Amino acid sequence: MPTRVCCCCSALRPRYKRLVDNIFPEDPKDGLVKADMEKLTFYAVSAPEKLDRIGSYLAERLSRDVVRHRSGYVLIAMEALDQLLMACHSQSIKPFVESFLHMVAKLLESGEPKLQVLGTNSFVKFANIEEDTPSYHRRYDFFVSRFSAMCHSCHSDPEIRTEIRIAGIRGIQGVVRKTVNDELRATIWEPQHMDKIVPSLLFNMQKIEEVDSRIGPPSSPSATDKEENPAVLAENCFRELLGRATFGNMNNAVRPVFAHLDHHKLWDPNEFAVHCFKIIMYSIQAQYSHHVIQEILGHLDARKKDAPRVRAGIIQVLLEAVAIAAKGSIGPTVLEVFNTLLKHLRLSVEFEANDLQGGSVGSVNLNTSSKDNDEKIVQNAIIQTIGFFGSNLPDYQRSEIMMFIMGKVPVFGTSTHTLDISQLGDLGTRRIQIMLLRSLLMVTSGYKAKTIVTALPGSFLDPLLSPSLMEDYELRQLVLEVMHNLMDRHDNRAKLRGIRIIPDVADLKIKREKICRQDTSFMKKNGQQLYRHIYLGCKEEDNVQKNYELLYTSLALITIELANEEVVIDLIRLAIALQDSAIINEDNLPMFHRCGIMALVAAYLNFVSQMIAVPAFCQHVSKVIEIRTMEAPYFLPEHIFRDKCMLPKSLEKHEKDLYFLTNKIAESLGGSGYSVERLSVPYVPQVTALFPSSKKPLKPRHKHKDEDRLSRRKSIVDTVSIQVDILSNNVPSDDVVSNTEEITFEALKKAIDTSGMEEQEKEKRRLVIEKFQKAPFEEIAAQCESKANLLHDRLAQILELTIRPPPSPSGTLTITSGHAQYQSVPVYEMKFPDLCVY
């Protein structure tokens, strides 16, 4: 019971004290005296200057009652404080607030859970009051620390423990609401406060038994769940905190999340980590998403030497963050993201290679095997993240990323790549090649360019085709799949999946458009390069069924997307050349591969004959396929790629009716208006100098075969050495010159008389400059176009020369050019160091 004073003394006491004393009954069970409380409230509103004294006196009484454990009077005092706080809104309330916060702090410091909850409830009511002007001197450091400690309550009674934790979370929520709205009072975002608030919320969120794995934005919890479940209440408070974060304090709110996940080892398994970052990405403002992604990348760098599963967990979190950020703003640091991911991909492959080298050779090391599998998890997670990130970028950024990744792919025999592979070895290098090409495949998925030049510029096409000549069937498959992603602009690839004889191509409903001028120019410039890689790719010894399927799809996509009449003729020449190579078998291919090539040629000629719709051509192809079905089914894809297919012992004894004949194809196409003169010229793969040598076997199978393969495919890098030795049956034997001479570039250079040339060159340059300054634009464009067409036609005539092995050490060459004919020219070996064939 409170101390009662006599009437004489009471009359001498200040009025505010008398009014305060009157609200306390003799028995605390009776509760607050409402009539006297109304008088006190009216007095406080009428004389706001007295609020400071009223608050101090109430605080004095409450402190005394707390020490004496008079909980009933403490409840009455806090109820009175709450009513005064809600009723009074004036400048004079600020001193009263200081007394109020002092009383709340007294309650929170007490060891009784009931009083702690009472103080928290009062603070939450205070936090919901909007003050007219902020108080910059007021700090909430004590409340942050105390509420955070309550969030970690370990009371023995589960119900009381839950009640205290809920009070702590609500208190943190009150502090956040009271402080974050004022830009000049941003102390709550300081690291020392965030390091207490965020882990406290995560600690309670972690208690959810079934982690929410929703893909979309998590739904808002109901009001009942907020009040009863600490985990739901903490999650709601965490969302509110992040939603109020701005550009300057975003990092301070996110970094404690990493510390909490590291301390509690929540990256493996990472369900809770994924859940946390989903909340973060959906709660923050969209324009700040890239800040979170940068923080994840920075943490990945900091934990690069941790266990593989930990790194995989962080990368998985990055993937989820990217998936959400891609719908909004990813930010300007796209290359930094990919560079970091590729760096960790190389590190993972390096760790895997070191583990393989460190493992014992004669025994099975279970730990090494487990680490290898874990590293593969890391690598797959990185590839998936790169692919998802890249596929959501705009086209102009995706082109840059494609070039960036392609520049990282190591190619044997070159130093153009920017990735350090010195510590990887052959197996590690092969692994990183596959990983990078898989990443590139993910990035190019869904890429639609208006012109093929945009999708496959020369700076990208040349390094992309380099791995297509490596003796690794998986690398070649990946290169072809990347090519398909970029070529297939009308989504026809799914209709072409699987190599087969299509009875009616019209049923596929192929989508195609008229070939534009840019695509035609692309094929004139790069067509021979594509044909060469397809031709050589068909003749690889380690090809499997998928390789033939992808090569068939490549031919079909070129036909759909890029083929005019000239390209169609070139593709048919290529198909006939593949058929001839399978029959002659200069590369000593196994019978399965020879039959596979024959099946590929049959499937493609069946497709292209129906695409160009020439009846005679279709009839010839159908007749050959029909004969093969009856007499040689192993020449058809439906049979050769079937398990336990019977193979022939040789192909030399087969009748011509089983083969596609050039003369009949030429006759059928010529009747429909096609220019078939080039069909009579056998296709020979042309060596280009547009990209460096990409050939170095990973594991030589047969040394002499590998050397022969290298000699056949070596690109022009430093010197182009061409041995021309053609025997003409029409040239008399006495015209044959037995000796050979060597003509080098220097010899040719010395043979040119340079006297007077400098003055002529200066005059030419002056005329050209004057023309480009004064001549109309249309005239300049027309002249340049005519020169380009003339040069192209001339190069086409030169490149159609057929070079065959000489039957004898010497021979003659007959060359017809213009109106002159030269015969009995000696065979020379010509070396031109600066020659580049385009």
NUMARLO-570636 format. One record per residue (C-alpha): residue in three letters; x, y, z. Coordinates in steps of 0.25 Angstrom, whole numbers, plus 2048, in hexadecimal, padded with zeros to 3 digits. Layout:
ALAXYZ/...
//
This chain:
MET800800800/PRO80580E7FD/THR809817808/ARG7FD82080C/VAL7FF82F811/CYS7F683781A/CYS7EC841815/CYS7F484D81A/CYS801848813/SER7F9844807/ALA7F4852805/LEU802858805/ARG80784E7FA/PRO8078537EB/ARG7FA8507E4/TYR8018477D9/LYS80683E7E5/ARG7F883D7EB/LEU7F283A7DE/VAL7FD82F7DB/ASP7FB8297E9/ASN7EC8287E8/ILE7EC81F7DC/PHE7F28147E4/PRO7E880C7EC/GLU7EA8067FA/ASP7E97F87F4/PRO7F17F77E7/LYS7E77EC7E3/ASP7DD7F77E1/GLY7E57FC7D6/LEU7E680B7D1/VAL7DC8157D7/LYS7D68197CA/ALA7CF8267CF/ASP7DC82B7D5/MET7E48277C8/GLU7DA8307C0/LYS7DE83B7CA/LEU7ED8397C8/THR7EB8387B9/PHE7E38457B8/TYR7ED84C7C1/ALA7F98477B8/VAL7F284C7AC/SER7EE8597B2/ALA7FC85C7B8/PRO8068557AE/GLU81285B7B5/LYS80F8527C1/LEU8118467B9/ASP81F8457BC/ARG81C8457CB/ILE81183B7CA/GLY81A8327C3/SER8268337CD/TYR81C8317D8/LEU8168257D2/ALA82481F7CF/GLU8288217DD/ARG81C8197E2/LEU81E80E7D8/SER82D80D7DB/ARG82980B7EA/ASP81E8017E7/VAL8287F97DE/VAL8327F87E8/ARG8277F47F2/HIS8217EA7E9/ARG8147F07E9/SER8107EB7DB/GLY8017F07DD/TYR8057FF7DF/VAL80F7FD7D3/LEU8047F97CA/ILE7FC8057CE/ALA80780F7CC/MET80A80A7BE/GLU7FC80A7BA/ALA7FB8197BF/LEU80881C7B7/ASP8028167AB/GLN7F581E7AC/LEU7FD82B7AE/LEU8068287A2/MET7FA825799/ALA7F283179D/CYS7FD83C79D/HIS803841790/SER80B84D792/GLN819853792/SER8198517A1/ILE8188427A0/LYS82784079D/PRO82B8417AB/PHE8208387AF/VAL82582E7A5/GLU83282D7AC/SER82C8297B9/PHE82381F7B2/LEU82F8197AB/HIS8378187B8/MET82B8117BE/VAL82A8077B3/ALA8398057B4/LYS8378027C3/LEU82D7F77BF/LEU8367F17B5/GLU8417F07BF/SER8397E87C9/GLY83A7D97C9/GLU82B7D77C9/PRO8257D27BB/LYS8187D97BE/LEU81E7E77C0/GLN8277E57B4/VAL81B7E27AB/LEU8147EE7B2/GLY81F7F77AF/THR8207F27A0/ASN8117F579E/SER8128037A3/PHE81E80579A/VAL81780078E/LYS80B80A791/PHE815815792/ALA81C811785/ASN80F81277D/ILE80D821781/GLU81282A777/GLU81983677D/ASP818844777/THR826846777/PRO83283C779/SER83A83C785/TYR84983A780/HIS84F83978E/ARG84782C791/ARG84E81F78F/TYR848811790/ASP855809792/PHE85180379F/PHE8437FF799/VAL84A7F878D/SER8537F0796/ARG8487EC7A0/PHE83E7E8795/SER8497E078E/ALA84C7D979B/MET83D7D679D/CYS83D7D078F/HIS8477C6794/SER8407C27A0/CYS8437B47A6/HIS8387B47B1/SER8367A67B6/ASP8267A77B4/PRO8237A67A5/GLU8177AF7A6/ILE81E7BA7AD/ARG82A7B97A4/THR8217BA798/GLU81A7C679F/ILE8287CD7A1/ARG82D7CB793/ILE8207D078D/ALA8227DD796/GLY8307DE792/ILE82C7DD783/ARG8217E7785/GLY82A7F178C/ILE8347F0781/GLN8297F3777/GLY8257FF77F/VAL83480477F/VAL834803770/ARG82780A76E/LYS82B815777/THR839818771/VAL839814762/ASN82F81E75D/ASP83982A761/GLU84482C758/LEU84C835762/ARG84B82B76D/ALA85081E766/THR858818772/ILE85080B771/TRP857808764/GLU86580876A/PRO86C7FB76A/GLN86C7F9779/HIS85D7FA779/MET85B7F176D/ASP8647E7772/LYS85B7E577E/ILE84D7E7777/VAL84F7DE76A/PRO8557D2771/SER84A7D277C/LEU83F7D2771/LEU8467C7769/PHE8487BF776/ASN8387BF778/MET8367BD769/GLN83F7B076A/LYS8357A9773/ILE82B7A7767/GLU829798766/GLU826798757/VAL82E7A3750/ASP8267AA746/SER82B7A6738/ARG8217AE72F/ILE8267B3722/GLY81E7C0722/PRO81D7CB72C/PRO8197C573A/SER80B7C873E/SER8097D174A/PRO8067CA757/SER7F97CB75E/ALA7F77D476A/THR7F57C8773/ASP8027C276F/LYS80A7CF771/GLU8057D077F/GLU8077C1783/ASN8137BC77B/PRO8217C277D/ALA8267BD770/VAL81B7C4768/LEU81C7D1770/ALA82B7D176E/GLU82A7CF75F/ASN81F7DA75E/CYS8287E3766/PHE8347DF75D/ARG82C7E3751/GLU8287F0756/LEU8377F375A/LEU83C7F074C/GLY8307F8745/ARG83580474C/ALA843803749/THR84980D73F/PHE85580D736/GLY85F812741/ASN85B80874B/MET8587FB743/ASN8657F5745/ASN8647F7754/ALA8577EF755/VAL85C7E374C/ARG86A7E1751/PRO8657DB75F/VAL85D7D1757/PHE86A7CB752/ALA8707CB760/HIS8647C4766/LEU8647B975B/ASP8737B775C/HIS8737B676C/HIS8677AC76C/LYS86D7A4760/LEU8607A6758/TRP8667A674A/ASP866796749/PRO85A793749/ASN8567A1744/GLU8477A1744/PHE8467AC74F/ALA8517B4748/VAL8497B373B/HIS83C7B7743/CYS8437C3749/PHE8487C973C/LYS83B7C7735/ILE8357CF740/ILE8407DA73E/MET83E7DA72F/TYR82F7DC730/SER8307E673B/ILE83A7F0736/GLN8387FA72B/ALA83A7F471E/GLN8457FE71A/TYR84E7F9726/SER84E7EB721/HIS85B7EC71B/HIS8617F0729/VAL85C7E272F/ILE8627DB723/GLN8707E2725/GLU8707DE734/ILE86D7D0731/LEU8797D0727/GLY8827D6731/HIS87E7CC73B/LEU8817C1731/ASP88F7C772F/ALA8917C773E/ARG88D7B973F/LYS8947B3733/LYS89C7A973B/ASP8917A4743/ALA88B796740/PRO884794733/ARG877792738/VAL87879F73F/ARG87C7A6732/ALA87179F72B/GLY8677A4735/ILE86B7B2733/ILE86A7B1724/GLN85C7AB726/VAL8587B772E/LEU85E7C0723/LEU8567B9718/GLU8497BB720/ALA84D7CA722/VAL8507CB713/ALA8437C570F/ILE83B7CF717/ALA8447DB713/ALA8437D8705/LYS8347DC705/GLY8397EA70A/SER8477F170A/ILE8537E8709/GLY85C7F4709/PRO8687F9701/THR8737EF706/VAL86F7E36FD/LEU87D7E06F8/GLU8827E0707/VAL8777D670A/PHE87B7CD6FF/ASN88A7CF701/THR8887CB710/LEU8807BE70C/LEU88A7BA702/LYS8967BC70B/HIS88F7B3715/LEU88C7A970A/ARG89B7A8707/LEU89E7A7716/SER89479B717/VAL89A79470C/GLU8A8797711/PHE8A479171F/GLU89E785718/ALA8AB783710/ASN8B478471C/ASP8AB77A723/LEU8AC770718/GLN8BC772717/GLY8BD771726/GLY8B5764727/SER8BC757727/VAL8BD75071A/GLY8BC74171E/SER8B0742728/VAL8A3749729/ASN8A2755731/LEU894757736/ASN89776573B/THR89D76A72E/SER891764726/SER88776B730/LYS88F77872E/ASP88E77771F/ASN87F77571F/ASP87E781728/GLU88678971F/LYS87D785713/ILE87278A71B/VAL87979871C/GLN87C79870E/ASN86D79470A/ALA86879F713/ILE8717AA70D/ILE86D7A66FF/GLN85F7A6702/THR8607B4708/ILE8687B96FC/GLY85E7B46F3/PHE8527B96FA/PHE8597C76FC/GLY85D7C86EE/SER84F7C36E8/ASN8487CF6EF/LEU8527D96EA/PRO84E7E26DE/ASP8547DE6D1/TYR85F7E96D1/GLN8647E46DE/ARG8627D66DB/SER86B7D86CE/GLU8767DD6D7/ILE8757D26E1/MET8767C86D6/MET8837CE6D1/PHE8887CF6DF/ILE8857C06E2/MET88B7BC6D4/GLY8987C46D7/LYS89A7BB6E4/VAL8997AE6DD/PRO8A77A86DC/VAL8AB7A26CE/PHE8B779A6CD/GLY8C27A06C5/THR8BD7AE6C7/SER8BF7B96D2/THR8B37C26CE/HIS8AB7BD6DA/THR8AB7C66E7/LEU8A97BA6F1/ASP8B57B56F8/ILE8B67A66F6/SER8C57A46FA/GLN8C179C706/LEU8B6794700/GLY8BD78A6F7/ASP8B77836EB/LEU8AB77D6F3/GLY8A878A6FA/THR8A97926ED/ARG89F7886E7/ARG89678A6F3/ILE8977996F2/GLN8947996E3/ILE8887906E5/MET8837996F1/LEU8857A66E9/LEU87E7A16DD/ARG87279C6E5/SER8717AA6EB/LEU8727B06DD/LEU8677A66D9/MET85E7AB6E5/VAL8607BA6E1/THR85D7B86D3/SER8507B06D6/GLY8447B86D1/TYR84D7C36CA/LYS8467C86BE/ALA84E7D16B4/LYS8487D86A8/THR8547D56A0/ILE85E7C96A1/VAL8697D46A0/THR8647D96AD/ALA8647CB6B4/LEU8707C66AE/PRO87A7D16AB/GLY8887CE6A6/SER88E7D16B3/PHE8857C66BA/LEU8847BC6AF/ASP8937BA6AD/PRO8967B66BB/LEU8897AE6BD/LEU88C7A56B1/SER89A7A26B6/PRO8967986C1/SER88D7916B6/LEU89A78B6B0/MET89F7856BD/GLU89F7766BF/ASP8957776CA/TYR8877736C6/GLU88077A6D2/LEU8877876CE/ARG8837866C0/GLN8747846C5/LEU8747906CD/VAL87A7996C2/LEU86F7946B8/GLU8647966C3/VAL8697A46C5/MET8687A66B6/HIS85A7A16B6/ASN8567AB6C0/LEU85B7B66B8/MET8567B16AA/ASP8487AD6AE/ARG8417BA6AE/HIS8337B46AB/ASP8337A86B5/ASN83479D6AB/ARG83F7956B2/ALA83578D6BB/LYS82E7896AE/LEU83B7846A8/ARG84077C6B5/GLY84576E6B2/ILE84B76A6A5/ARG84176369C/ILE83B76268E/ILE82F76B68F/PRO824766686/ASP81D774684/VAL825780688/ALA818789687/ASP812782693/LEU81D78869B/LYS818796698/ILE82579C697/LYS8267AB699/ARG82F7B3690/GLU8307C168A/LYS8367C667E/ILE8467C767F/CYS84A7D5681/ARG8567DC67B/GLN85E7DB688/ASP85C7CC689/THR8607CA67B/SER86D7D367D/PHE8707CA68A/MET86F7BD682/LYS8787C3677/LYS8827C7681/ASN8817BB68B/GLY87A7B0684/GLN8877A8680/GLN88B7A968E/LEU87E7A3693/TYR87F798688/ARG88D79468C/HIS88A79269B/ILE87D78A697/TYR88578268E/LEU89177F697/GLY88777D6A3/CYS88077269B/LYS88E76A69A/GLU89276A6A8/GLU89575C6AE/ASP88E75E6BB/ASN8817636B6/VAL87475D6BD/GLN86675E6B8/LYS86476B6BE/ASN86F7716B6/TYR86876D6A9/GLU85B7726AE/LEU8617806B1/LEU8687806A4/TYR85B77D69C/THR8547886A4/SER85F7916A0/LEU85D78E692/ALA84E78F693/LEU84F79D69A/ILE8587A3690/THR84F79E685/ILE8437A568D/GLU8497B2692/LEU8547B5688/ALA8537AE67B/ASN8517B466D/GLU8537AC660/GLU8627AE661/VAL8627A966F/VAL85979D66C/ILE863799661/ASP86F79A66B/LEU867792675/ILE86478766B/ARG873787667/LEU877785675/ALA86D779677/ILE87277266A/ALA88177566F/LEU87D76E67D/GLN877762675/ASP88476166D/SER88D762679/ALA885757680/ILE88674E674/ILE895751671/ASN898751680/GLU8A675867F/ASP8A575A68F/ASN8A474C692/LEU89774E699/PRO8907426A0/MET88473C698/PHE87A7426A2/HIS87F75069F/ARG87F74E690/CYS870749691/GLY86D75569A/ILE87275F690/MET86A758685/ALA85D75868E/LEU860767691/VAL86176A682/ALA85476367F/ALA84C76A68A/TYR851777685/LEU84F776676/ASN841771679/PHE83F77D681/VAL845787678/SER83E78166B/GLN831783672/MET834791677/ILE838796669/ALA82C78E663/VAL833789656/PRO82B77D651/ALA83677664A/PHE840778655/CYS83677365F/GLN833767656/HIS842763655/VAL844764664/SER83775C667/LYS83C75165E/VAL849750664/ILE84374F672/GLU83974566D/ILE84473C668/ARG84C73E675/THR84073A67D/MET84072C676/GLU84F72A673/ALA85773267C/PRO84F737689/TYR85C73A690/PHE85D746687/LEU85174C68D/PRO85075369B/GLU84474B6A0/HIS84D73E69F/ILE85C7426A1/PHE8597496AE/ARG85173E6B4/ASP8577346BE/LYS85D7276B8/CYS85C72C6A9/MET86372369F/LEU86E72A698/PRO87472668B/LYS883722689/SER88672C67E/LEU87F736676/GLU887734669/LYS87E729663/HIS871731664/GLU869735658/LYS869744653/ASP859743656/LEU85C744664/TYR863751663/PHE85F75F660/LEU865763652/THR86A77164F/ASN866770640/LYS85876D643/ILE85777764E/ALA85D781644/GLU85377D639/SER84777E642/LEU84B78C648/GLY84F79163B/GLY84178F635/SER83C798640/GLY8457A463D/TYR8507A1647/SER85E7A5643/VAL864797644/GLU87279963E/ARG87879964C/LEU87278B64F/SER87D785645/VAL88878B64E/PRO88A78265A/TYR88A789667/VAL89778A66E/PRO89879067C/GLN89F79D67B/VAL8A97A2686/THR8A77AF68B/ALA8B07B8693/LEU8A57BF69B/PHE8A87B86A8/PRO8B47B26AE/SER8B77A36AE/SER8AE79C6B8/LYS8B378E6B6/LYS8BA7876C1/PRO8B57796C6/LEU8B27786D4/LYS8B67696D4/PRO8BC7646C8/ARG8B67576C4/HIS8BF7536B8/LYS8CB75C6B7/HIS8CD75A6A7/LYS8BE75D6A5/ASP8BE76A6AE/GLU8CB76F6A7/ASP8C476D69A/ARG8B777369F/LEU8BF77F6A3/SER8C6780696/ARG8B978068F/ARG8B278B697/LYS8BD79469C/SER8B87A2699/ILE8C07AE694/VAL8C77B569F/ASP8D57B869C/THR8D77B268E/VAL8CE7AD683/SER8D57A267C/ILE8CD79D670/GLN8D2792667/VAL8CB792659/ASP8CE786651/ILE8C3782647/LEU8C577863C/SER8BE77B62F/ASN8BC76F626/ASN8BB77961A/VAL8CA77E61C/PRO8D5777615/SER8DF76F61E/ASP8EB777618/ASP8E578461E/VAL8E677F62C/VAL8F0787634/SER8F777E63E/ASN8FE789646/THR8F6792650/GLU8F97A0654/GLU8F57A7661/ILE8EF7B5660/THR8EF7BC66D/PHE8E87C9671/GLU8F57D0671/ALA8F97CB664/LEU8EC7D165E/LYS8EE7DE665/LYS8FC7E065F/ALA8F77DD651/ILE8EE7E9651/ASP8F47F664C/THR8F1800656/SER8F780C64E/GLY8ED81764D/MET8E3810654/GLU8E2819660/GLU8DE825658/GLN8D381D651/GLU8CE81865F/LYS8CE827664/GLU8C682B658/LYS8BC81F659/ARG8BA823668/ARG8B7831665/LEU8AD82E65A/VAL8A6824663/ILE8A582E66E/GLU8A0839665/LYS89582F65F/PHE89082C66D/GLN89083B671/LYS888840664/ALA88183465D/PRO873831660/PHE87082666B/GLU86881E661/GLU87381D657/ILE87D819662/ALA87480E667/ALA871809659/GLN880808655/CYS883801663/GLU8787F7661/SER87D7F4652/LYS88B7F2657/ALA8877E9662/ASN87E7E0659/LEU88A7DF64F/LEU8947DB65A/HIS88A7D165F/ASP8887CA652/ARG8977CA64F/LEU89A7C465D/ALA88F7B965A/GLN8957B564D/ILE8A37B4654/LEU89D7AC660/GLU8967A2656/LEU8A479C652/THR8A578E655/ILE8B278965B/ARG8B577A65B/PRO8C177265F/PRO8CC771654/PRO8CE76364F/SER8DD76664D/PRO8E776F654/SER8E577A649/GLY8DA77E640/THR8D478A638/LEU8C979463A/THR8C079962F/ILE8BA7A7633/THR8B07AE62A/SER8AE7BD62E/GLY8A77C7625/HIS8AB7C5617/ALA8B87BF619/GLN8BB7B061C/TYR8C87AC623/GLN8CD79D622/SER8D9795627/VAL8DA79E633/PRO8E479863D/VAL8DF79364A/TYR8E379D655/GLU8E279D664/MET8DE7AB667/LYS8DF7B1675/PHE8D97BE679/PRO8DB7C3687/ASP8D07CE687/LEU8C67C667F/CYS8B87C6684/VAL8AC7BF67D/TYR89F7C567F/
//
